[in-house]
């Protein structure tokens, strides 16, 4: 489980998370004691620099910071912020 037990670690999540934080998928799987196959990663478009920068910054948030950011984003999408 990831995110304090709130998200089951499926192959596609582990693969995406490893790439977001810049770790080899096999290394992260070994650290977590999981037997996960690396999913081929061939995006048809290059990642925009601002999306990569955002993902990297988000990877360093703790649970409370991540929850605050998600609440803020949800409020903005509803027009309440």
C-alpha positions in Angstrom: 0.0 0.0 0.0 1.1 3.5 -0.7 0.1 6.9 0.6 -0.2 5.8 4.2 -2.1 2.7 3.2 -4.7 4.5 1.0 -3.6 3.2 -2.4 -2.9 -0.3 -3.4 0.5 -0.6 -5.2 -0.3 -1.9 -8.6 2.3 -2.3 -11.3 1.3 0.8 -13.2 1.3 3.0 -10.0 4.8 1.7 -9.0 6.1 2.3 -12.5 4.7 5.8 -12.7 5.9 6.7 -9.2 9.4 5.4 -9.8 9.7 7.4 -13.0 8.3 10.6 -11.3 10.9 10.5 -8.6 13.7 9.3 -10.9 14.3 5.8 -9.5 14.7 2.7 -11.5 11.5 0.6 -11.3 13.4 -2.5 -10.3 15.3 -0.7 -7.5 12.1 0.7 -6.0 10.3 -2.7 -6.3 13.2 -4.4 -4.5 13.2 -1.7 -1.8 9.5 -2.3 -1.2 9.8 -6.1 -1.4 7.6 -6.3 -4.5 7.8 -8.4 -7.6 6.8 -5.9 -10.2 7.5 -6.0 -13.9 8.6 -2.8 -15.6 5.9 -1.5 -17.8 7.2 -0.2 -21.2 7.3 3.6 -21.1 7.0 5.2 -24.5 5.0 8.4 -24.3 4.1 9.7 -27.8 4.9 13.3 -26.8 7.7 14.8 -24.7 6.9 15.8 -21.2 6.6 19.5 -20.7 9.3 20.9 -18.5 6.7 22.5 -16.1 4.8 19.2 -15.6 8.1 17.4 -14.8 9.1 20.2 -12.4 5.6 20.1 -10.7 5.7 16.3 -10.4 9.2 16.5 -8.8 8.2 19.2 -6.4 5.0 17.2 -5.4 7.1 14.1 -4.8 8.7 15.9 -1.8 5.4 16.8 -0.1 4.4 15.1 3.2 0.9 13.7 3.6 -0.5 16.9 5.2 1.0 19.1 2.5 -0.3 16.8 -0.2 -3.8 16.8 1.3 -3.7 20.7 1.5 -2.7 20.9 -2.1 -5.4 18.5 -3.2 -8.1 20.4 -1.2 -6.9 23.7 -2.7 -7.1 22.2 -6.2 -10.5 20.7 -5.7 -11.8 24.0 -4.3 -10.5 25.9 -7.3 -12.1 23.4 -9.7 -15.4 24.0 -7.9 -14.8 27.7 -7.9 -14.8 28.1 -4.1 -11.2 29.3 -3.7 
